[in-house]
């Protein structure tokens, strides 16, 4: 697992207040995802290629 000490978590500019996930894409070799309402809770990790594919699919389907 990556060191999360200096991770920069960010929310989507389109997120509703309190209803979103946060992403840290400045980690070494992974992209971290967490629930913004439970920042100490479980984390998901994706490879950069998988994360990019996910974001591109969301945009292509008009879900962003």
The 8 nearest C-alpha neighbors of each residue, nearest first, counted from 0:
[[1, 2, 44, 29, 3, 27, 28, 26],
 [0, 2, 3, 27, 26, 29, 28, 31],
 [1, 3, 4, 0, 5, 26, 6, 27],
 [4, 2, 6, 5, 1, 26, 7, 0],
 [5, 3, 2, 6, 7, 1, 26, 8],
 [4, 6, 3, 7, 2, 26, 25, 8],
 [7, 5, 3, 4, 23, 8, 26, 25],
 [8, 6, 23, 5, 9, 25, 24, 22],
 [9, 7, 23, 22, 21, 6, 10, 24],
 [8, 10, 21, 22, 23, 7, 11, 20],
 [11, 9, 21, 12, 20, 22, 14, 19],
 [10, 12, 13, 14, 9, 21, 19, 20],
 [11, 13, 14, 10, 15, 9, 19, 16],
 [14, 12, 11, 15, 63, 10, 19, 16],
 [15, 13, 11, 12, 19, 16, 18, 10],
 [14, 16, 18, 17, 13, 19, 12, 11],
 [15, 17, 18, 14, 19, 13, 35, 36],
 [18, 16, 19, 15, 36, 35, 14, 20],
 [19, 17, 15, 16, 14, 20, 35, 36],
 [20, 18, 14, 35, 17, 34, 21, 15],
 [19, 21, 34, 35, 33, 10, 32, 22],
 [20, 22, 10, 9, 33, 32, 35, 8],
 [23, 21, 32, 8, 9, 31, 24, 10],
 [22, 24, 8, 31, 7, 25, 30, 6],
 [25, 23, 30, 26, 22, 31, 29, 7],
 [24, 26, 23, 6, 7, 27, 30, 29],
 [27, 25, 24, 29, 28, 30, 6, 23],
 [26, 28, 29, 1, 25, 30, 2, 24],
 [27, 29, 26, 46, 47, 30, 1, 25],
 [30, 28, 46, 45, 47, 26, 27, 44],
 [29, 31, 24, 45, 44, 23, 47, 46],
 [30, 32, 44, 23, 22, 43, 29, 24],
 [31, 33, 22, 43, 21, 42, 44, 23],
 [34, 32, 42, 21, 20, 35, 38, 43],
 [35, 33, 20, 37, 36, 38, 21, 19],
 [34, 36, 20, 37, 38, 21, 19, 33],
 [35, 37, 34, 38, 17, 18, 19, 20],
 [38, 36, 40, 34, 39, 35, 33, 41],
 [37, 39, 40, 35, 34, 36, 33, 41],
 [38, 40, 37, 41, 42, 33, 34, 36],
 [41, 39, 37, 38, 42, 34, 33, 36],
 [42, 40, 33, 43, 39, 38, 34, 37],
 [43, 41, 33, 32, 44, 40, 31, 34],
 [42, 44, 32, 31, 33, 45, 41, 30],
 [45, 43, 31, 30, 29, 32, 42, 46],
 [46, 44, 30, 29, 50, 49, 47, 31],
 [45, 47, 29, 49, 48, 30, 50, 28],
 [48, 46, 50, 49, 29, 51, 30, 45],
 [47, 49, 51, 50, 46, 52, 45, 53],
 [48, 50, 52, 46, 51, 47, 45, 53],
 [51, 49, 53, 47, 52, 48, 45, 46],
 [52, 50, 48, 54, 53, 49, 47, 55],
 [51, 53, 49, 55, 50, 54, 56, 48],
 [52, 54, 50, 56, 51, 55, 49, 57],
 [55, 53, 57, 51, 56, 52, 50, 58],
 [54, 56, 58, 52, 57, 53, 59, 51],
 [57, 55, 59, 53, 58, 54, 52, 60],
 [58, 56, 54, 62, 60, 55, 59, 63],
 [57, 59, 55, 61, 63, 56, 60, 62],
 [60, 58, 56, 61, 57, 55, 62, 63],
 [59, 61, 57, 58, 62, 56, 63, 55],
 [62, 60, 58, 59, 63, 57, 56, 55],
 [63, 61, 57, 60, 58, 59, 56, 54],
 [62, 58, 61, 57, 13, 60, 54, 59]]
